[in-house]
Amino acid sequence: MSPPRLRPPPASLRGFLDAHFASPEDLAAAPALAELLRRECAELEASLRRLEAQLASAAASWLARSGEARLDLRRLRSRGGGVEEEDEGVETVRTVGLPALVREIQRIDTIRLYAEATLQLEALVGNLEDAAFSIVRQASKLNLPSILRKSNETEWKQGKLLHAINAMRDIERELVSISTSRPQWTNLIMVVDSRVDKTLAILRPQALTDYRALLAALGWPPSLSSPDTQEDKYSQIPNPLDLMNEDNKEKYSQSFLALCALQHVQANREVRQCQTTAATPALADSKYFDKTACFDNGLWAIDELVHPIASRMEYHFAKWSEQPEFIFTLVYKITKDFMDGVDDILQPLIDQARLVGLSAKESWVTGMVKMLVGYLERQIFPALVTSYQEQATVGKPEVHSSWLHLNDVMISFDKRMQLLADSGIQKIASISEGLSRSLSVFSIYGEHSDWLQIWAGVELSSAQDNLKSEMDDETSWSCIDNQHGQFGHQENSIKFLLSTREDYKAPPVSEIVVKTALSMIKRGCALPTKGMQSQYNRSSSVQFLNDFFLVLRDRCEALQLSNTALEDQSLSKASCAINAARYCENVLREWDEDTAFLDMGARGSLFTDEINFLVKLGTNYLEQILSSILLEFEDLSWEYVQNIGSSSEQTALDDQILDEESVGVSPGFVASLDVLTDRTTKLNLYLNSKDFLDLWRSIAEGLDYFIYSSVRWGEVSFSDPGVIQLRVDTKALLHVFRPFCSRPEAFLPLLSESLRLLTMRGADAQYLLEMLTNDSKSDNGLWQQGFHHVKASQAAKILRSRSVAA
């Protein structure tokens, strides 16, 4: 009898043994593999026992509840039970038994689903860990020459990496499904993520190591020097990526695609974890917040092209610590020289990897910029910071120039690198904005806000030093030029749309300040984020403007407009300061409307406080000028105003012919009118047209109220000569404002309406007086007569003052 034939092992087992025992040398690893398998089997058996226990417990609970439900149903079917008992049993089953049964079935089903998901994820994670273990174990056997040889080992290892990546994709697909349909299974998701993270911590470094070894075997990095180096012919340096044969190109392509696939899976994990973080407080400490951060910072495969070049470039960098422009020039030169080769070889691979929106050029430029930022962070900036701190005690003016020079070079470098990255690419705005942030060499300030503060302070100090000579020169504060020597009504009528410094009659120093601040702001636009730009501007340009605005306020306060008589020089200086404030206010409002400034301010505007300060400054000192002019007029005309309508004032005209042409201005009123004419003429010359318009109207209204309220209506008696004199004096007052308005009567309404009442015919005056005395709605009657400012009680007093003399 022949012995029974042994069945061949299953294909999966054969594949497992072939993978781990490809050669006789692999037998040495058998004990370690056996121990790993025993440990995994023990874990799986323990997990299975726990699930069996849970299932048995749930089944027992379900059987107990189902037995109770069965008894209840039997009692319902029993004929011996009464109708009342039957009704109570049915109600109990309906309200208590059935809902509890449904809940229990749902709970058991949830446990079943949880167990199935756990087992499935356990199998997937196990596959991932097996593949990672195999890759790491096989890595020690490969040497540099064998990498380029077509061998089963390299192909097997590449296949294992792809198998691990596929396992990660399957795990991620399952976790996305769970996080969507069962978000309460947070612990399961966190446990799986933890195991995958541990595996990735081994897998990614090994994949990068293998990729670096392949690059080294291909001859990367190339030499940065050539026989033509002294002639500056770096463009002749050969690019190893262009020199690959077909076999090497295939190996490199597979390695590049595998690394891109690994990064892509990692990016998907970060997207999912970011979304889970937003919805789950338990993951609030997760590090994943930016969905595209994995790709915004460049491709791993391209970054690995940059790293070996960096070590060779830094040899040259060390010689140029005092001449940073050479460092930036070399980085730009190398970036540009290898740009075409990188784009021709790697862009098709990126497209094949389906990394949508990514450019080989941008990733190459990003990698070079990150390399440069790292060197600046380690070598250049710490030395500058140390020198800056020493400068505070020792005094080294060249430190400021070094900071400014370095940032000038950085701005120029950023623009040139951005042009390289954008060359030949039509970019979508939303994508290009994110990539532009990662391309900026100014991202170095994002991690070092104290360095950003130093730069802002240096910019501020330099701007203040340059402005000092202009501030000390009084001609820079003059607001009069030849074109503003004469003003007439026609010219002023078209001068209310102001935009330029000349329109505002602002002193030249204000334009210098604005241009300097704008230059600082434009330099700050090189910073990659709005937050950094806001911090820089608040410490530089905004502070610079604030310092100038305080100077404007101090110059006005030094004049003491409210305590001294107005002089031409005081009016000129105050007007120039007000004009400068209005011009700067207008410029700041225009900047605030620019979209570039919208996100810089914490309250929606970067210059809100500054604009409010300027508005208050201009208003306060216009009010002081107004108050001084009114007080001056009151002092000069007090005696005249007190005598309006008195008998002594009218006696001189009683014997004269009642003709306005032959009556002159009251002698006591002439001096005040002369001073008023001089003040308004000078203000028209010095002050911008908008503020002058408001000012002369306010002066007119103030004088109107002062004269009107000073007359003792009802106590004095206006004769015809007295009325004529008042009308002549009022016309003289109106004549002062006529160069600025064709109908100045509109701005002296109280005097104008008082004269109308005084000059009414006797019968009309008597009728209006009776109406005002007897009618409770006398104000309406005045409105109908065209009197809109004089109240009924005052109108009656004015009419009585006239009627007495009549």
PEKA-V465042 format. One record per pair of residues at least 12 apart in sequence whose C-alpha atoms are under 8 Angstrom apart, sorted by the first residue. I is the first residue (numbers start at 0). J is the second residue. If there is no record, write none. Layout:
I&J + I&J
//
This chain:
19&133 + 50&114 + 54&107 + 54&110 + 57&107 + 58&107 + 61&100 + 61&103 + 61&104 + 64&100 + 65&100 + 68&92 + 68&96 + 68&97 + 71&88 + 71&92 + 74&88 + 75&88 + 75&89 + 117&187 + 120&170 + 120&173 + 120&191 + 123&166 + 123&167 + 123&169 + 123&170 + 124&166 + 124&167 + 124&170 + 124&191 + 124&194 + 124&195 + 126&163 + 126&166 + 127&162 + 127&163 + 127&164 + 127&166 + 127&167 + 127&198 + 128&163 + 128&198 + 130&159 + 130&160 + 130&162 + 130&163 + 131&159 + 131&160 + 131&163 + 131&198 + 131&201 + 131&202 + 133&159 + 134&156 + 134&159 + 134&160 + 134&202 + 134&205 + 135&201 + 135&202 + 135&205 + 137&156 + 138&205 + 141&153 + 143&212 + 143&213 + 143&215 + 143&216 + 144&216 + 146&212 + 146&213 + 146&216 + 147&213 + 147&216 + 147&247 + 147&250 + 157&253 + 157&254 + 157&257 + 160&206 + 160&257 + 161&257 + 164&260 + 164&261 + 164&264 + 167&195 + 167&264 + 168&264 + 171&267 + 171&268 + 174&188 + 175&271 + 178&275 + 185&281 + 203&261 + 206&258 + 207&258 + 207&303 + 210&254 + 210&255 + 210&300 + 211&303 + 213&251 + 214&304 + 217&239 + 217&240 + 217&243 + 217&247 + 218&239 + 219&239 + 219&304 + 219&307 + 220&239 + 220&304 + 220&307 + 220&308 + 221&236 + 221&237 + 221&238 + 221&239 + 221&308 + 222&236 + 223&236 + 223&311 + 223&312 + 224&236 + 233&332 + 233&333 + 233&336 + 234&336 + 238&337 + 238&340 + 240&340 + 240&341 + 240&344 + 241&340 + 241&344 + 252&348 + 255&300 + 255&348 + 256&348 + 256&349 + 256&351 + 256&352 + 258&299 + 258&300 + 259&298 + 259&299 + 259&300 + 259&349 + 259&352 + 260&352 + 262&293 + 262&298 + 262&299 + 263&354 + 265&293 + 266&290 + 266&291 + 266&293 + 266&294 + 269&287 + 269&288 + 269&289 + 269&290 + 270&287 + 270&289 + 270&290 + 270&291 + 272&285 + 272&287 + 273&285 + 273&287 + 273&288 + 273&289 + 273&290 + 276&288 + 294&357 + 295&433 + 295&434 + 295&437 + 296&365 + 296&437 + 297&362 + 297&363 + 297&365 + 297&366 + 298&362 + 301&362 + 301&363 + 301&366 + 302&362 + 302&363 + 302&366 + 305&363 + 305&366 + 305&367 + 305&370 + 306&370 + 309&370 + 313&374 + 320&379 + 323&405 + 323&408 + 324&405 + 324&408 + 327&408 + 327&409 + 327&412 + 330&367 + 330&371 + 331&412 + 331&415 + 331&416 + 334&363 + 334&364 + 334&367 + 335&419 + 338&360 + 338&363 + 341&359 + 341&360 + 341&363 + 342&359 + 342&360 + 345&359 + 346&358 + 346&359 + 356&430 + 360&419 + 360&420 + 360&421 + 361&420 + 361&421 + 361&434 + 361&438 + 364&416 + 364&419 + 364&420 + 364&438 + 365&437 + 365&438 + 368&438 + 368&439 + 368&440 + 369&438 + 369&440 + 371&440 + 372&440 + 372&442 + 372&443 + 376&443 + 383&398 + 383&401 + 383&402 + 384&450 + 386&398 + 387&399 + 399&457 + 399&461 + 402&454 + 402&457 + 403&454 + 403&457 + 403&458 + 409&440 + 409&441 + 410&522 + 410&525 + 413&438 + 413&439 + 413&440 + 413&525 + 416&438 + 417&435 + 417&438 + 435&527 + 436&527 + 436&528 + 437&527 + 439&525 + 439&526 + 439&527 + 441&525 + 441&526 + 441&527 + 442&526 + 442&527 + 444&531 + 445&531 + 451&535 + 452&534 + 452&535 + 452&538 + 455&535 + 455&536 + 455&538 + 455&539 + 456&538 + 456&539 + 458&519 + 458&539 + 459&538 + 459&539 + 459&540 + 459&542 + 459&543 + 462&515 + 462&543 + 463&543 + 466&511 + 466&512 + 469&508 + 470&508 + 475&506 + 475&507 + 475&508 + 476&506 + 476&507 + 476&508 + 476&572 + 476&575 + 477&506 + 477&507 + 477&572 + 477&575 + 478&504 + 478&505 + 478&506 + 478&507 + 478&571 + 478&575 + 478&685 + 479&504 + 479&684 + 479&685 + 483&684 + 484&684 + 485&684 + 486&683 + 486&684 + 487&738 + 487&739 + 488&738 + 488&739 + 488&740 + 491&688 + 491&739 + 494&688 + 494&689 + 495&688 + 495&689 + 498&582 + 498&585 + 499&582 + 500&582 + 502&687 + 503&578 + 503&579 + 503&581 + 503&582 + 503&686 + 503&687 + 503&688 + 504&575 + 504&578 + 504&579 + 504&685 + 504&686 + 504&687 + 505&575 + 505&576 + 505&578 + 505&579 + 505&582 + 505&687 + 506&575 + 506&578 + 506&579 + 509&579 + 509&582 + 509&583 + 512&544 + 512&547 + 513&544 + 513&583 + 513&586 + 516&540 + 516&541 + 516&543 + 516&544 + 517&540 + 519&536 + 519&539 + 519&540 + 520&536 + 520&540 + 523&535 + 523&536 + 529&598 + 529&599 + 530&599 + 532&599 + 533&599 + 533&600 + 533&605 + 541&606 + 545&609 + 548&580 + 548&613 + 551&576 + 551&579 + 551&580 + 552&576 + 552&616 + 554&572 + 554&573 + 554&576 + 555&572 + 555&573 + 555&576 + 555&620 + 558&573 + 560&623 + 560&624 + 560&627 + 561&623 + 561&624 + 561&626 + 561&627 + 564&627 + 564&631 + 565&627 + 565&628 + 567&681 + 570&624 + 570&681 + 570&682 + 570&685 + 571&682 + 571&685 + 573&620 + 574&682 + 574&685 + 574&686 + 574&687 + 575&685 + 575&686 + 577&616 + 577&617 + 577&620 + 577&621 + 577&686 + 578&686 + 578&687 + 580&613 + 580&614 + 580&616 + 580&617 + 581&613 + 581&614 + 581&617 + 583&613 + 584&610 + 584&613 + 584&614 + 587&606 + 587&610 + 588&610 + 591&604 + 591&605 + 591&606 + 621&690 + 621&694 + 625&694 + 625&697 + 625&698 + 628&675 + 628&678 + 628&698 + 629&698 + 629&701 + 629&702 + 631&671 + 632&671 + 632&672 + 632&674 + 632&675 + 633&705 + 635&668 + 635&670 + 635&671 + 636&667 + 636&668 + 636&670 + 636&671 + 638&667 + 639&665 + 639&667 + 639&668 + 640&706 + 640&709 + 640&710 + 641&709 + 641&710 + 643&710 + 643&725 + 644&710 + 644&715 + 644&716 + 644&717 + 644&721 + 644&722 + 645&715 + 645&716 + 645&717 + 646&716 + 648&721 + 649&718 + 649&720 + 649&721 + 652&720 + 652&721 + 653&720 + 657&719 + 657&720 + 657&723 + 658&723 + 659&723 + 659&724 + 659&727 + 662&724 + 662&727 + 663&724 + 663&727 + 664&724 + 664&727 + 664&728 + 664&731 + 665&724 + 665&728 + 668&728 + 672&731 + 672&732 + 672&735 + 675&735 + 676&735 + 679&695 + 692&739 + 695&736 + 696&746 + 699&736 + 699&746 + 699&747 + 700&746 + 700&747 + 702&747 + 703&746 + 703&747 + 703&748 + 703&749 + 703&750 + 704&747 + 704&749 + 706&750 + 707&749 + 707&750 + 712&793 + 712&796 + 712&797 + 712&800 + 713&796 + 713&797 + 713&799 + 713&800 + 714&800 + 715&800 + 716&800 + 716&801 + 716&802 + 716&803 + 716&804 + 717&757 + 717&800 + 717&801 + 717&803 + 717&804 + 718&801 + 718&804 + 718&805 + 722&754 + 722&757 + 722&758 + 725&754 + 726&754 + 729&750 + 748&788 + 749&788 + 749&789 + 752&786 + 752&788 + 752&789 + 753&789 + 753&794 + 753&797 + 756&794 + 756&797 + 756&798 + 757&797 + 757&798 + 757&801 + 761&802 + 761&805 + 764&798 + 764&802 + 765&802 + 768&795 + 768&798 + 768&799 + 771&791 + 771&792 + 771&795 + 772&795 + 777&791 + 778&790 + 778&791
//
